[in-house]
Amino acid sequence: MVDHTEGPFTQLPTDNGIYILGQGQKHIATVLPFYAGLNRNVANANLFEAAPDLLAALKWLLEEVADSDVTEAQMWSAGLGGNFINGVVSARAAIAKAEGK
């Protein structure tokens, strides 16, 4: 697997869309000015820009609350609540998706 471009990401609005820039101001993505409207484009660019921070925060949170090798069944056996378990499972899935696994 190839690692993603390191954050932080920044935005550069242009006439051709909103450029998402990685470290060293390298262009990594463009949010195109589609017909959906500027507000949606800005929201999409904000999500792109926040992605590295969100991934790092989610990884940190999981390290603090759940060992990586603890299974869902083990969490149920330990008496942890369903919302907590669903949160851990969802967080693990989101991290895997972000890492292309």
Secondary structure in CASP SS format (residue, H / E / C, confidence):
PFRMAT SS
TARGET T0000
AUTHOR 0000-0000-0000
METHOD secondary structure of the structure
MODEL  1
M C 1.00
V C 1.00
D C 1.00
H C 1.00
T C 1.00
E C 1.00
G C 1.00
P C 1.00
F C 1.00
T E 1.00
Q E 1.00
L E 1.00
P E 1.00
T E 1.00
D C 1.00
N C 1.00
G E 1.00
I E 1.00
Y E 1.00
I E 1.00
L E 1.00
G C 1.00
Q H 1.00
G H 1.00
Q H 1.00
K C 1.00
H E 1.00
I E 1.00
A E 1.00
T E 1.00
V E 1.00
L C 1.00
P C 1.00
F C 1.00
Y C 1.00
A C 1.00
G C 1.00
L H 1.00
N H 1.00
R H 1.00
N H 1.00
V H 1.00
A H 1.00
N H 1.00
A H 1.00
N H 1.00
L H 1.00
F H 1.00
E H 1.00
A H 1.00
A H 1.00
P H 1.00
D H 1.00
L H 1.00
L H 1.00
A H 1.00
A H 1.00
L H 1.00
K H 1.00
W H 1.00
L H 1.00
L H 1.00
E H 1.00
E H 1.00
V H 1.00
A C 1.00
D C 1.00
S C 1.00
D C 1.00
V C 1.00
T C 1.00
E H 1.00
A H 1.00
Q H 1.00
M H 1.00
W H 1.00
S H 1.00
A C 1.00
G C 1.00
L C 1.00
G C 1.00
G H 1.00
N H 1.00
F H 1.00
I H 1.00
N H 1.00
G H 1.00
V H 1.00
V H 1.00
S H 1.00
A H 1.00
R H 1.00
A H 1.00
A H 1.00
I H 1.00
A H 1.00
K H 1.00
A H 1.00
E C 1.00
G C 1.00
K C 1.00
END
